[in-house]
Amino acid sequence: MFIHHVVYHDAGLILSMNRHVIIVVIGFALASVTGIMSLIFYAESNELRVKVSMLVQDNSILKQDLDDAMQNLQETKAELERSREELDSARSTLRSMEEELNTTRQRLDVSEEELERNRKDLNDARNELSNIRTRLLQTQDELNRSKEEHEHTLRTLEELRADYDMLNEMLKKAEEDLKEYTYREDRGDFKVRYDAGSMYRDAIDPIVVLLNSSLKLPYDIPMLVSSCGDVWYAAYAEYEVYTRKVSKIVLCVETLDEISDIVDDLYGNGITLSKDGAFSTFIKYIVYHEVGHVVIRVADLHTGSREESLVDDFAFYMMVKDNGDVDLLIWLYKALARLEEEGKIEARHPSSPYLTYRQQYHDISCLAYGAGIGSEHIDLGERDEEKCKVTWYEVSRGWGRVLALWWK
């Protein structure tokens, strides 16, 4: 178009030129234009060929791609068909699964109800298990206590067996001793000898005769009436400490003289109506006191540090057993306790093995009350009446069991 525009613009100028020049120019221009056009057409033709070739090549490629696409489409179509079939199968399977799921849900509902019942049963079982565990622990505690009691019982049984064996040996020895002391003949008596105080024979001999007729001794035991000098005691028993054999009993004539003077005063003041009876009561109590020491040695008793108090109990027990005048004896200790309290006679020291007269007075009063003896001279002091009955029971039963082997 650019070329045509130039040609039309120059045409007015060319009309004024020479026709030949114009023809030549036109011819030359036409030739030039033709050449140029040829070149242009040639160039465009080559370019077009290249483009056509490229289009053909691209068309081949596109055709190949189309063929590949068609093949892929066919494969995709076939795969889609298979997928549709699989989808239909999956839908069928899904419907079956839905039906099965519904069935499963129904079963699950039933299972939930059963699970709830099982849960309740489980809770009940847990509670019962807890109760059983509690009872088990209690049973275990009881079992442990039973084991401890059983072990304690076994230990106690072993101790009892040991005690039984020991007691059995002691019983055998006691039986042998019993045979020795019970079934043998009387081998001894109290033998009275008056080195002094023969004037008291009428009071002392009956007491000794009574003892020899009541008790059996393993050997003769001298009973001497003799002077003791300026001493505080009324009588004494002499024995070997280790062999425990009694060698003699000594009645101090000085004490007998004092008792005789006391009896005279009692008789003169009307306190007693019988001088001989009162004298016999006091002497018998002294003799029985010393015989108590003898019985402890002969029976092989072990008494400790309060033997003097024990033989006082023995003497009172023997007095009651012989129906002696206990009332007069109580009066005597009441008077001695008053004199001791007033300081007219010396009180015994607290470390003395002998009781004070005040203590002896209350002891005798307690024993007399417990034995059921009525006397206006009884004074229990702080002693309990019921305990005095128990005290008398223990004293009488104890000495009675000891003398059971020695009564004739």
ROVEX-32723 format. One record per residue (C-alpha): x, y, z; chain. Coordinates in nm, 4 decimals. Example, Ala and Ser with C-alpha at 12.3 -4.5 7.8 and 13.67 -1.06 7.14 Angstrom:
2
+----------+----------+----------+-------+
!        x !        y !        z ! chain !
+----------+----------+----------+-------+
!   1.2300 !  -0.4500 !   0.7800 !     A !
!   1.3670 !  -0.1060 !   0.7140 !     A !
+----------+----------+----------+-------+
END
This chain:
408
+----------+----------+----------+-------+
!        x !        y !        z ! chain !
+----------+----------+----------+-------+
!   0.0000 !   0.0000 !   0.0000 !     A !
!   0.2890 !   0.2280 !   0.0679 !     A !
!   0.4149 !   0.1700 !  -0.2870 !     A !
!   0.0789 !   0.2439 !  -0.4428 !     A !
!   0.0636 !   0.5687 !  -0.2501 !     A !
!   0.4015 !   0.6798 !  -0.3837 !     A !
!   0.3030 !   0.5917 !  -0.7416 !     A !
!  -0.0127 !   0.7934 !  -0.7274 !     A !
!   0.1645 !   1.0936 !  -0.5703 !     A !
!   0.4339 !   1.1046 !  -0.8430 !     A !
!   0.1926 !   1.0617 !  -1.1341 !     A !
!   0.1254 !   1.4377 !  -1.1627 !     A !
!   0.4909 !   1.5113 !  -1.1995 !     A !
!   0.5424 !   1.2381 !  -1.4522 !     A !
!   0.2724 !   1.3863 !  -1.6872 !     A !
!   0.4900 !   1.6883 !  -1.7480 !     A !
!   0.7831 !   1.4760 !  -1.8502 !     A !
!   0.8736 !   1.3301 !  -2.1637 !     A !
!   0.6595 !   1.0440 !  -2.2637 !     A !
!   0.9585 !   0.8289 !  -2.3354 !     A !
!   1.1190 !   0.9161 !  -2.0185 !     A !
!   0.7959 !   0.8465 !  -1.8605 !     A !
!   0.7593 !   0.5193 !  -2.0360 !     A !
!   1.1169 !   0.4270 !  -1.9491 !     A !
!   1.0723 !   0.5357 !  -1.6012 !     A !
!   0.7461 !   0.3563 !  -1.5835 !     A !
!   0.9015 !   0.0499 !  -1.7348 !     A !
!   1.1952 !   0.0762 !  -1.5047 !     A !
!   0.9607 !   0.1396 !  -1.2161 !     A !
!   0.7417 !  -0.1508 !  -1.3171 !     A !
!   1.0469 !  -0.3689 !  -1.3476 !     A !
!   1.1660 !  -0.2476 !  -1.0158 !     A !
!   0.8300 !  -0.2919 !  -0.8640 !     A !
!   0.7969 !  -0.6378 !  -1.0185 !     A !
!   1.1399 !  -0.7336 !  -0.8879 !     A !
!   1.0650 !  -0.5953 !  -0.5539 !     A !
!   0.7342 !  -0.7685 !  -0.5479 !     A !
!   0.8942 !  -1.0872 !  -0.6642 !     A !
!   1.1472 !  -1.0602 !  -0.3908 !     A !
!   0.8755 !  -0.9807 !  -0.1444 !     A !
!   0.6594 !  -1.2620 !  -0.2671 !     A !
!   0.9543 !  -1.4930 !  -0.2731 !     A !
!   1.0510 !  -1.3971 !   0.0776 !     A !
!   0.6974 !  -1.4258 !   0.1912 !     A !
!   0.6624 !  -1.7560 !   0.0081 !     A !
!   0.9676 !  -1.8949 !   0.1804 !     A !
!   0.8427 !  -1.7669 !   0.5092 !     A !
!   0.5028 !  -1.9066 !   0.4263 !     A !
!   0.6615 !  -2.2364 !   0.3410 !     A !
!   0.8436 !  -2.2387 !   0.6661 !     A !
!   0.5278 !  -2.1516 !   0.8446 !     A !
!   0.3309 !  -2.4095 !   0.6467 !     A !
!   0.6011 !  -2.6616 !   0.7175 !     A !
!   0.5904 !  -2.5681 !   1.0751 !     A !
!   0.2117 !  -2.5804 !   1.0696 !     A !
!   0.2258 !  -2.9210 !   0.9069 !     A !
!   0.4763 !  -3.0289 !   1.1635 !     A !
!   0.2658 !  -2.8788 !   1.4385 !     A !
!  -0.0407 !  -3.0372 !   1.2817 !     A !
!   0.1362 !  -3.3740 !   1.2896 !     A !
!   0.2297 !  -3.3135 !   1.6457 !     A !
!  -0.1218 !  -3.1996 !   1.7241 !     A !
!  -0.2605 !  -3.5018 !   1.5404 !     A !
!  -0.0268 !  -3.7230 !   1.7367 !     A !
!  -0.1290 !  -3.5426 !   2.0560 !     A !
!  -0.4900 !  -3.5719 !   1.9461 !     A !
!  -0.4432 !  -3.9404 !   1.8820 !     A !
!  -0.2726 !  -3.9735 !   2.2189 !     A !
!  -0.5499 !  -3.7685 !   2.3743 !     A !
!  -0.8085 !  -3.9842 !   2.2022 !     A !
!  -0.6321 !  -4.2938 !   2.3267 !     A !
!  -0.6072 !  -4.1435 !   2.6742 !     A !
!  -0.9715 !  -4.0456 !   2.6427 !     A !
!  -1.0601 !  -4.3995 !   2.5475 !     A !
!  -0.8514 !  -4.5309 !   2.8356 !     A !
!  -1.0019 !  -4.2685 !   3.0665 !     A !
!  -1.3465 !  -4.3613 !   2.9369 !     A !
!  -1.2727 !  -4.7287 !   3.0012 !     A !
!  -1.1272 !  -4.6403 !   3.3408 !     A !
!  -1.4280 !  -4.4197 !   3.4055 !     A !
!  -1.6513 !  -4.7093 !   3.3132 !     A !
!  -1.4606 !  -4.9322 !   3.5503 !     A !
!  -1.4816 !  -4.6573 !   3.8166 !     A !
!  -1.8558 !  -4.6320 !   3.7531 !     A !
!  -1.8855 !  -5.0068 !   3.7962 !     A !
!  -1.6688 !  -4.9893 !   4.1078 !     A !
!  -1.8799 !  -4.6960 !   4.2290 !     A !
!  -2.1984 !  -4.8963 !   4.1691 !     A !
!  -2.0372 !  -5.1873 !   4.3498 !     A !
!  -1.9244 !  -4.9507 !   4.6266 !     A !
!  -2.2757 !  -4.8078 !   4.6490 !     A !
!  -2.4144 !  -5.1582 !   4.6707 !     A !
!  -2.1534 !  -5.2418 !   4.9304 !     A !
!  -2.2321 !  -4.9138 !   5.1087 !     A !
!  -2.6031 !  -4.9993 !   5.1145 !     A !
!  -2.5143 !  -5.3410 !   5.2527 !     A !
!  -2.2883 !  -5.1725 !   5.5060 !     A !
!  -2.5690 !  -4.9294 !   5.5953 !     A !
!  -2.8016 !  -5.2203 !   5.6490 !     A !
!  -2.5320 !  -5.3964 !   5.8507 !     A !
!  -2.4634 !  -5.0681 !   6.0332 !     A !
!  -2.8320 !  -5.0385 !   6.1193 !     A !
!  -2.8284 !  -5.3969 !   6.2374 !     A !
!  -2.5091 !  -5.3226 !   6.4287 !     A !
!  -2.6702 !  -5.0109 !   6.5775 !     A !
!  -2.9643 !  -5.2187 !   6.6939 !     A !
!  -2.7237 !  -5.4716 !   6.8372 !     A !
!  -2.5255 !  -5.1834 !   6.9872 !     A !
!  -2.8403 !  -5.0500 !   7.1556 !     A !
!  -2.9014 !  -5.3951 !   7.2943 !     A !
!  -2.5323 !  -5.4147 !   7.3903 !     A !
!  -2.5520 !  -5.0745 !   7.5595 !     A !
!  -2.8477 !  -5.1908 !   7.7653 !     A !
!  -2.6609 !  -5.5089 !   7.8467 !     A !
!  -2.3481 !  -5.3013 !   7.9139 !     A !
!  -2.5472 !  -5.0827 !   8.1537 !     A !
!  -2.6716 !  -5.3928 !   8.3308 !     A !
!  -2.3184 !  -5.5290 !   8.3313 !     A !
!  -2.1921 !  -5.1942 !   8.4639 !     A !
!  -2.4503 !  -5.2105 !   8.7427 !     A !
!  -2.3567 !  -5.5716 !   8.8095 !     A !
!  -1.9899 !  -5.4638 !   8.8057 !     A !
!  -2.0589 !  -5.1885 !   9.0598 !     A !
!  -2.2485 !  -5.4367 !   9.2739 !     A !
!  -1.9596 !  -5.6787 !   9.2367 !     A !
!  -1.7137 !  -5.4026 !   9.3287 !     A !
!  -1.9167 !  -5.3149 !   9.6380 !     A !
!  -1.9369 !  -5.6801 !   9.7327 !     A !
!  -1.5659 !  -5.7166 !   9.6624 !     A !
!  -1.4998 !  -5.4148 !   9.8847 !     A !
!  -1.7113 !  -5.5702 !  10.1584 !     A !
!  -1.5307 !  -5.9006 !  10.1101 !     A !
!  -1.1959 !  -5.7173 !  10.1239 !     A !
!  -1.3054 !  -5.5470 !  10.4455 !     A !
!  -1.4159 !  -5.8788 !  10.5924 !     A !
!  -1.0947 !  -6.0340 !  10.4661 !     A !
!  -0.8891 !  -5.7660 !  10.6419 !     A !
!  -1.0936 !  -5.8154 !  10.9569 !     A !
!  -1.0479 !  -6.1901 !  10.9239 !     A !
!  -0.6766 !  -6.1356 !  10.8667 !     A !
!  -0.6592 !  -5.9211 !  11.1810 !     A !
!  -0.8506 !  -6.1853 !  11.3738 !     A !
!  -0.6198 !  -6.4497 !  11.2285 !     A !
!  -0.3148 !  -6.2475 !  11.3338 !     A !
!  -0.4618 !  -6.2050 !  11.6814 !     A !
!  -0.5416 !  -6.5741 !  11.6866 !     A !
!  -0.1854 !  -6.6498 !  11.5806 !     A !
!  -0.0530 !  -6.4223 !  11.8534 !     A !
!  -0.2879 !  -6.5826 !  12.1053 !     A !
!  -0.1856 !  -6.9240 !  11.9756 !     A !
!   0.1820 !  -6.8369 !  12.0078 !     A !
!   0.1141 !  -6.6900 !  12.3510 !     A !
!  -0.0788 !  -7.0041 !  12.4402 !     A !
!   0.2080 !  -7.2192 !  12.3158 !     A !
!   0.4540 !  -7.0158 !  12.5209 !     A !
!   0.2201 !  -7.0351 !  12.8179 !     A !
!   0.1823 !  -7.4080 !  12.7583 !     A !
!   0.5583 !  -7.4463 !  12.7511 !     A !
!   0.5812 !  -7.2458 !  13.0716 !     A !
!   0.3030 !  -7.4545 !  13.2223 !     A !
!   0.4822 !  -7.7695 !  13.1150 !     A !
!   0.7979 !  -7.6412 !  13.2764 !     A !
!   0.5977 !  -7.5456 !  13.5859 !     A !
!   0.4280 !  -7.8843 !  13.5749 !     A !
!   0.7610 !  -8.0613 !  13.5575 !     A !
!   0.8916 !  -7.8473 !  13.8421 !     A !
!   0.5736 !  -7.8974 !  14.0458 !     A !
!   0.5842 !  -8.2680 !  13.9693 !     A !
!   0.9347 !  -8.2821 !  14.1102 !     A !
!   0.8236 !  -8.0770 !  14.4075 !     A !
!   0.5240 !  -8.3080 !  14.4500 !     A !
!   0.7480 !  -8.6116 !  14.4469 !     A !
!   0.9706 !  -8.4506 !  14.7059 !     A !
!   0.6640 !  -8.3439 !  14.9054 !     A !
!   0.5285 !  -8.6981 !  14.8872 !     A !
!   0.8589 !  -8.8289 !  15.0108 !     A !
!   0.8580 !  -8.5693 !  15.2873 !     A !
!   0.4959 !  -8.6524 !  15.3598 !     A !
!   0.5825 !  -9.0170 !  15.3917 !     A !
!   0.8682 !  -8.9239 !  15.6165 !     A !
!   0.6586 !  -8.7003 !  15.8413 !     A !
!   0.3114 !  -8.8506 !  15.8128 !     A !
!   0.3576 !  -9.2200 !  15.8262 !     A !
!   0.6427 !  -9.2465 !  16.0715 !     A !
!   0.5927 !  -9.2914 !  16.4398 !     A !
!   0.6304 !  -9.0072 !  16.6815 !     A !
!   1.0004 !  -8.9901 !  16.7593 !     A !
!   1.0201 !  -8.7086 !  17.0055 !     A !
!   0.8584 !  -8.4954 !  17.2735 !     A !
!   0.9133 !  -8.1687 !  17.4534 !     A !
!   1.1197 !  -8.2540 !  17.7604 !     A !
!   1.0807 !  -8.0087 !  18.0506 !     A !
!   1.3676 !  -7.9457 !  18.2865 !     A !
!   1.3551 !  -7.7025 !  18.5746 !     A !
!   1.6884 !  -7.5433 !  18.6424 !     A !
!   1.4885 !  -7.2799 !  18.8287 !     A !
!   1.1241 !  -7.1896 !  18.8899 !     A !
!   1.0054 !  -7.5348 !  18.9919 !     A !
!   0.7185 !  -7.3612 !  19.1704 !     A !
!   0.5663 !  -7.3002 !  18.8278 !     A !
!   0.5571 !  -7.6721 !  18.7474 !     A !
!   0.1791 !  -7.6946 !  18.7961 !     A !
!   0.1249 !  -7.4318 !  18.5267 !     A !
!   0.3894 !  -7.5455 !  18.2767 !     A !
!   0.3650 !  -7.9285 !  18.2882 !     A !
!  -0.0018 !  -7.9432 !  18.1715 !     A !
!   0.0883 !  -7.7258 !  17.8744 !     A !
!   0.3748 !  -7.9572 !  17.7776 !     A !
!   0.1575 !  -8.2668 !  17.8244 !     A !
!  -0.1046 !  -8.1121 !  17.5927 !     A !
!   0.1584 !  -8.0385 !  17.3286 !     A !
!   0.3094 !  -8.3882 !  17.3446 !     A !
!  -0.0352 !  -8.5455 !  17.3148 !     A !
!  -0.1224 !  -8.3284 !  17.0129 !     A !
!   0.1984 !  -8.2947 !  16.8121 !     A !
!   0.4583 !  -8.5419 !  16.6922 !     A !
!   0.8187 !  -8.4336 !  16.6713 !     A !
!   1.1089 !  -8.5838 !  16.4760 !     A !
!   1.3272 !  -8.5718 !  16.7873 !     A !
!   1.3172 !  -8.4712 !  17.1527 !     A !
!   1.3332 !  -8.0973 !  17.2201 !     A !
!   1.4359 !  -7.9811 !  17.5673 !     A !
!   1.2250 !  -7.7083 !  17.7295 !     A !
!   1.4251 !  -7.5469 !  18.0032 !     A !
!   1.2956 !  -7.3236 !  18.2816 !     A !
!   1.6048 !  -7.1280 !  18.3688 !     A !
!   1.7412 !  -6.7910 !  18.4703 !     A !
!   1.8174 !  -6.5612 !  18.1771 !     A !
!   1.9575 !  -6.2688 !  18.3759 !     A !
!   1.8677 !  -5.9082 !  18.3068 !     A !
!   1.7151 !  -5.9437 !  17.9588 !     A !
!   1.4098 !  -5.7880 !  17.7869 !     A !
!   1.2724 !  -6.1090 !  17.6330 !     A !
!   1.0495 !  -6.3656 !  17.8051 !     A !
!   1.1748 !  -6.6818 !  17.6328 !     A !
!   1.3645 !  -6.7976 !  17.3258 !     A !
!   1.4127 !  -7.0971 !  17.0945 !     A !
!   1.7639 !  -7.1987 !  16.9963 !     A !
!   1.8368 !  -7.3793 !  16.6668 !     A !
!   2.1039 !  -7.4450 !  16.4044 !     A !
!   2.0617 !  -7.2072 !  16.1115 !     A !
!   2.1655 !  -7.4453 !  15.8313 !     A !
!   2.0473 !  -7.7789 !  15.9698 !     A !
!   1.7338 !  -7.6061 !  16.1108 !     A !
!   1.7444 !  -7.8478 !  16.4064 !     A !
!   1.6000 !  -7.7017 !  16.7267 !     A !
!   1.8306 !  -7.7591 !  17.0236 !     A !
!   1.6113 !  -7.6182 !  17.3036 !     A !
!   1.3409 !  -7.3795 !  17.4238 !     A !
!   1.4215 !  -7.1616 !  17.7244 !     A !
!   1.1569 !  -7.0007 !  17.9477 !     A !
!   1.3112 !  -6.7211 !  18.1517 !     A !
!   1.2217 !  -6.7541 !  18.5211 !     A !
!   1.2542 !  -6.3766 !  18.5621 !     A !
!   0.9615 !  -6.3300 !  18.3223 !     A !
!   0.7608 !  -6.5955 !  18.5021 !     A !
!   0.8116 !  -6.4038 !  18.8263 !     A !
!   0.6942 !  -6.0794 !  18.6628 !     A !
!   0.3848 !  -6.2523 !  18.5224 !     A !
!   0.3105 !  -6.3923 !  18.8684 !     A !
!   0.3215 !  -6.0397 !  19.0125 !     A !
!   0.0920 !  -5.9123 !  18.7361 !     A !
!  -0.1570 !  -6.1916 !  18.8064 !     A !
!  -0.1567 !  -6.1047 !  19.1750 !     A !
!  -0.2427 !  -5.7427 !  19.0861 !     A !
!  -0.5190 !  -5.8558 !  18.8480 !     A !
!  -0.6654 !  -6.0817 !  19.1125 !     A !
!  -0.6373 !  -5.8157 !  19.3804 !     A !
!  -0.8142 !  -5.5603 !  19.1572 !     A !
!  -1.0885 !  -5.8051 !  19.0666 !     A !
!  -0.9938 !  -5.8199 !  18.7020 !     A !
!  -0.9550 !  -6.1968 !  18.7156 !     A !
!  -1.1245 !  -6.4426 !  18.9493 !     A !
!  -0.8621 !  -6.7177 !  18.9057 !     A !
!  -0.4961 !  -6.6597 !  18.9655 !     A !
!  -0.4012 !  -7.0047 !  18.8286 !     A !
!  -0.6196 !  -6.9601 !  18.5198 !     A !
!  -0.4759 !  -6.6184 !  18.4424 !     A !
!  -0.1172 !  -6.7360 !  18.4983 !     A !
!  -0.1775 !  -7.0424 !  18.2750 !     A !
!  -0.3185 !  -6.8203 !  17.9986 !     A !
!  -0.0136 !  -6.5919 !  17.9903 !     A !
!   0.2392 !  -6.8798 !  18.0153 !     A !
!   0.0615 !  -7.0790 !  17.7473 !     A !
!   0.0775 !  -6.7823 !  17.5096 !     A !
!   0.4550 !  -6.7498 !  17.5695 !     A !
!   0.5123 !  -7.1253 !  17.5258 !     A !
!   0.3024 !  -7.1348 !  17.2075 !     A !
!   0.5011 !  -6.8408 !  17.0717 !     A !
!   0.8260 !  -7.0380 !  17.1056 !     A !
!   0.6631 !  -7.3575 !  16.9757 !     A !
!   0.5778 !  -7.1529 !  16.6657 !     A !
!   0.9506 !  -7.1065 !  16.6057 !     A !
!   0.9944 !  -7.4821 !  16.6461 !     A !
!   0.7179 !  -7.5631 !  16.3956 !     A !
!   0.8755 !  -7.3283 !  16.1384 !     A !
!   1.2081 !  -7.5123 !  16.1739 !     A !
!   1.0612 !  -7.8637 !  16.1797 !     A !
!   0.8249 !  -7.8008 !  15.8865 !     A !
!   1.1060 !  -7.6251 !  15.6989 !     A !
!   0.9040 !  -7.3092 !  15.6362 !     A !
!   1.0680 !  -6.9928 !  15.5065 !     A !
!   0.9234 !  -6.6817 !  15.6629 !     A !
!   1.1470 !  -6.3841 !  15.5905 !     A !
!   1.2098 !  -6.0974 !  15.8343 !     A !
!   0.8694 !  -6.0914 !  16.0121 !     A !
!   0.8837 !  -6.4289 !  16.1831 !     A !
!   0.8083 !  -6.2827 !  16.5256 !     A !
!   0.4750 !  -6.1508 !  16.4007 !     A !
!   0.3963 !  -6.4896 !  16.2408 !     A !
!   0.4584 !  -6.6835 !  16.5612 !     A !
!   0.2410 !  -6.4313 !  16.7516 !     A !
!  -0.0364 !  -6.5303 !  16.5095 !     A !
!   0.0489 !  -6.8988 !  16.5688 !     A !
!   0.0260 !  -6.8557 !  16.9479 !     A !
!  -0.3134 !  -6.6825 !  16.9192 !     A !
!  -0.4362 !  -6.9532 !  16.6779 !     A !
!  -0.3332 !  -7.2239 !  16.9279 !     A !
!  -0.5017 !  -7.0342 !  17.2133 !     A !
!  -0.8318 !  -7.0187 !  17.0197 !     A !
!  -0.7986 !  -7.3856 !  16.9254 !     A !
!  -0.7533 !  -7.4782 !  17.2946 !     A !
!  -1.0441 !  -7.2543 !  17.4037 !     A !
!  -0.8070 !  -7.0407 !  17.6092 !     A !
!  -0.9060 !  -6.7200 !  17.7874 !     A !
!  -0.8393 !  -6.4892 !  17.4903 !     A !
!  -1.0322 !  -6.2018 !  17.6492 !     A !
!  -0.7773 !  -6.1767 !  17.9310 !     A !
!  -0.4935 !  -6.1832 !  17.6751 !     A !
!  -0.6535 !  -5.8953 !  17.4821 !     A !
!  -0.6890 !  -5.7011 !  17.8090 !     A !
!  -0.3192 !  -5.7559 !  17.8840 !     A !
!  -0.2016 !  -5.6176 !  17.5463 !     A !
!  -0.4446 !  -5.3270 !  17.5799 !     A !
!  -0.2868 !  -5.2401 !  17.9136 !     A !
!   0.0669 !  -5.2781 !  17.7745 !     A !
!  -0.0248 !  -5.0550 !  17.4772 !     A !
!  -0.1555 !  -4.7859 !  17.7155 !     A !
!   0.1608 !  -4.8024 !  17.9290 !     A !
!   0.3722 !  -4.7827 !  17.6132 !     A !
!   0.1768 !  -4.4796 !  17.4940 !     A !
!   0.2129 !  -4.3097 !  17.8319 !     A !
!   0.5887 !  -4.3749 !  17.8258 !     A !
!   0.5815 !  -4.5916 !  18.1383 !     A !
!   0.7418 !  -4.8759 !  17.9443 !     A !
!   0.9932 !  -4.8336 !  17.6667 !     A !
!   0.8500 !  -4.8478 !  17.3153 !     A !
!   1.0182 !  -5.0813 !  17.0687 !     A !
!   1.2291 !  -4.9251 !  16.7962 !     A !
!   1.0768 !  -4.9242 !  16.4412 !     A !
!   1.3686 !  -5.1384 !  16.3179 !     A !
!   1.2940 !  -5.4061 !  16.5795 !     A !
!   1.1750 !  -5.7453 !  16.4468 !     A !
!   0.9065 !  -5.7284 !  16.7165 !     A !
!   0.5883 !  -5.5265 !  16.6860 !     A !
!   0.5116 !  -5.2506 !  16.9327 !     A !
!   0.2528 !  -5.3322 !  17.2001 !     A !
!   0.0096 !  -5.0997 !  17.0231 !     A !
!   0.0514 !  -5.2988 !  16.6994 !     A !
!   0.0219 !  -5.6312 !  16.8822 !     A !
!  -0.2911 !  -5.5108 !  17.0567 !     A !
!  -0.4625 !  -5.4184 !  16.7292 !     A !
!  -0.3407 !  -5.7429 !  16.5643 !     A !
!  -0.4871 !  -5.9576 !  16.8427 !     A !
!  -0.8087 !  -5.7527 !  16.8396 !     A !
!  -0.8420 !  -5.8067 !  16.4619 !     A !
!  -0.7794 !  -6.1824 !  16.4888 !     A !
!  -1.0261 !  -6.2121 !  16.7781 !     A !
!  -1.2939 !  -6.0188 !  16.5888 !     A !
!  -1.2344 !  -6.2312 !  16.2772 !     A !
!  -1.2624 !  -6.5493 !  16.4868 !     A !
!  -1.5991 !  -6.4317 !  16.6196 !     A !
!  -1.4801 !  -6.3766 !  16.9778 !     A !
!  -1.6781 !  -6.1167 !  17.1713 !     A !
!  -1.4748 !  -5.8932 !  17.4016 !     A !
!  -1.5216 !  -5.5423 !  17.5324 !     A !
!  -1.1444 !  -5.4940 !  17.5086 !     A !
!  -1.1291 !  -5.5308 !  17.1259 !     A !
!  -1.0153 !  -5.2189 !  16.9397 !     A !
!  -0.9633 !  -5.2573 !  16.5643 !     A !
!  -0.8208 !  -4.9072 !  16.5258 !     A !
!  -0.8046 !  -4.8420 !  16.1510 !     A !
!  -0.8588 !  -5.2111 !  16.0680 !     A !
!  -1.1587 !  -5.3031 !  15.8529 !     A !
!  -1.4037 !  -5.5549 !  16.0047 !     A !
!  -1.4373 !  -5.7596 !  15.6851 !     A !
!  -1.0615 !  -5.7618 !  15.6350 !     A !
!  -1.0201 !  -5.8897 !  15.9904 !     A !
!  -1.2442 !  -6.1844 !  15.9015 !     A !
!  -1.0269 !  -6.2522 !  15.5983 !     A !
!  -0.7109 !  -6.2174 !  15.8092 !     A !
!  -0.8355 !  -6.4738 !  16.0602 !     A !
!  -0.9337 !  -6.7105 !  15.7766 !     A !
!  -0.5856 !  -6.6883 !  15.6236 !     A !
!  -0.4082 !  -6.7289 !  15.9612 !     A !
!  -0.6192 !  -7.0239 !  16.0766 !     A !
!  -0.6171 !  -7.1976 !  15.7384 !     A !
!  -0.2428 !  -7.1431 !  15.6874 !     A !
!  -0.1331 !  -7.2750 !  16.0257 !     A !
!  -0.3929 !  -7.5508 !  16.0068 !     A !
!  -0.2393 !  -7.6767 !  15.6794 !     A !
!   0.1097 !  -7.6612 !  15.8275 !     A !
!   0.0114 !  -7.8528 !  16.1415 !     A !
!  -0.1888 !  -8.1097 !  15.9429 !     A !
!   0.1347 !  -8.3066 !  15.8972 !     A !
!   0.2196 !  -8.2872 !  16.2650 !     A !
!  -0.1065 !  -8.3581 !  16.4446 !     A !
!  -0.1218 !  -8.6979 !  16.6089 !     A !
+----------+----------+----------+-------+
END
